[in-house]
Amino acid sequence: MKRLKKKDMARYRKGSTNEARNCKWCRNFVRDVADHGNGVRSMAEYGRCKIMGLDVDRKYRIREDFTCDAQVTTYRNPYGK
């Protein structure tokens, strides 16, 4: 299967050890997608990205421990700094 062109343009890649820089904390990351038509829901480790697309095809899966150049973090430091 061919890689999604939007992933190449946004340089979608393995994330950092600093979780605040990963897709998990991005404003565009959607953790769980609605029903896939046959009653199966997406797995917890995968989500979708509003920038890449919310389609149900495998090409649109986004891992929460990856990152891209279009990331907008929503991480809040629990220690106030």
NORNOR-V552275 format. One line per field, one symbol per residue. ss: DSSP state (A for helix, B for strand, O for the rest). phi: phi as a letter, one per 30 degrees, with the letter a starting at -180 (. if undefined). psi: psi as a letter, one per 20 degrees, with the letter a starting at -180 (. if undefined). A space follows every 10 residues. Layout:
# NORNOR-V552275
ss->???
phi->???
psi->???
This chain:
# NORNOR-V552275
ss->OOOOAAAAAO OOBBOOOOAA AOAAABOOBB OOOOOOOOOO OOOOOBBBBO OOBOOOOAAA OBBOOBBOOO OOBOOOOOOO O
phi->.ddddddddc hdaedddded cceecddddc dbceedjcic cddddcbbbd ddkcdddedc dbddccbadc dbdcdcddci c
psi->pqqphhhghj lprqariohi jrhhjqhipo gpqrpjhjip qqqhiqarph ghqjriqhhj ppqijrrrij poqjpppijj .
